[in-house]
């Protein structure tokens, strides 16, 4: 690979594989999609998936899909825009469970997905079709068609993820995570489509929760090896800015697991896998120590408030990947 | 039994078992409920039940339950009042099936019922709980906890009921009906609770479709015998008024099956089971021939436009039952 490689002169023929969880991941993915269109593949955490009221719910897949379709609910951070809540109102009246909120429109996704899973279709095929109907250009892949479930070990006992995350609002103090089913799950076979193009591939680890969004993906047997074998530059984006998480319990988890809640901890977490990390201006001071870990560091304004912010961060990630490719 | 039986002097301690299907049945049941409260038991057709989008849907049970709860949708004739349709709108956008309309509020019933059935609860227990939450005083019983499914034999082939009824809008010409599973299904065991009180029991066959609402109930092994053994007066109400059905395909079916579409045909249909029949003023002329069939005939204004109409018809049925009991 030389500086003259035409694929990397600009980003016009670069392919990206993005590893993503929910909200933060979906935002960066949305920026990447604007630059790359169908040259973007998103491998999405499905270890948060669960069955509720008989529906197979895939929170992270939906957040990524809805965000890319431009129909994500900006207020809630999950679900569909212009949502109505008649179903939940009636579930409450009938004495059903209300701790996990399901909007009327959102429910259509869950019902159609569940119905097709029951008929034997794969989550990959179903996601493809939903994305097609919703006009989503990037390829959105569930990390696996096999069942993997995050288990939270905490001072409140062993909890399923949604129990911890939604019902208990992340209040229990965590001590570890495990991923039930991961050892025998196969990573999405469609990743193979990218192997043929690894010379123009970059891999981006989105600013999602390292422990419960990205680690479940990386727990899939052979996936770390596939990433290594691809030779693609791997760029992680820190979800921690100035010591706090933009959204969600990542910082709290870090502390409970005995780490400093810092971008540096994120760098340490990914140091074996990533070649570069993008951090916020607020964390510029930690850059030398990240470089000591062997990481190339990109520094930018990484908090994504607008679509322009998302595209700018995406561009920064691609620029860092290009540097890594050409070094 | 003499005219002095105190239970029958007025209706204050009469118990009624009503056999009912959907809309017409629910209306009379609503009138009966106003007179009898918890002394009314409704045995509801479940042979229209089907699985759609993974939901177990019990159209007749829901119509009866919603009507008794005072939340039935008067406009559509099915589903819940003040309904919203976000789910269906989204199902349509996602390319899912839209021929069977499911309202957002209605969906809560289907989801909670389906979830409990999957956990192994009986339709009877689930219906009890839903009715309790909705403040329904009469006992609403599915005809059976076993699966019975109406099959429509027609010039368009052999059709499942909802296919015929909703998707094909009753257009195919019918030749016969069969009730899959009926031969091995058990009628609702809770009917046994009424056996102890058969001396003050009346049985009313609601003005529901004789072929697809009442016949499936009567097809349950032993049910006709149970009715006979009870010694209770059996009063049928004709769903045909002046040769036409108030709602639904009953008249069309009668013709296609080779009968005149008339109240007399209804009388003939029920003559072995019923002791009396209530018909509309419009069918007064057929009363002599009905009496020749051995039926006592009650004549009234039987079209139920208002709640007062429902109560009046209910009172007429009880009066005829009383006559039969005291004759």
Interface residues (C-beta under 8 A of the other chain):
Chain A: X53 X54 X55 X80 X83 X84 X86 X87 X88 X89 X90 X91 X93 X94 X95 X96 X103 X104 X105 X106 X107 X108 X109 X111 X112 X114 X115 X118 X129 X130 X133 X134
Chain B: X53 X54 X55 X80 X83 X84 X86 X87 X88 X89 X90 X91 X93 X94 X95 X96 X103 X104 X105 X106 X107 X108 X109 X111 X112 X114 X115 X118 X129 X130 X133 X134
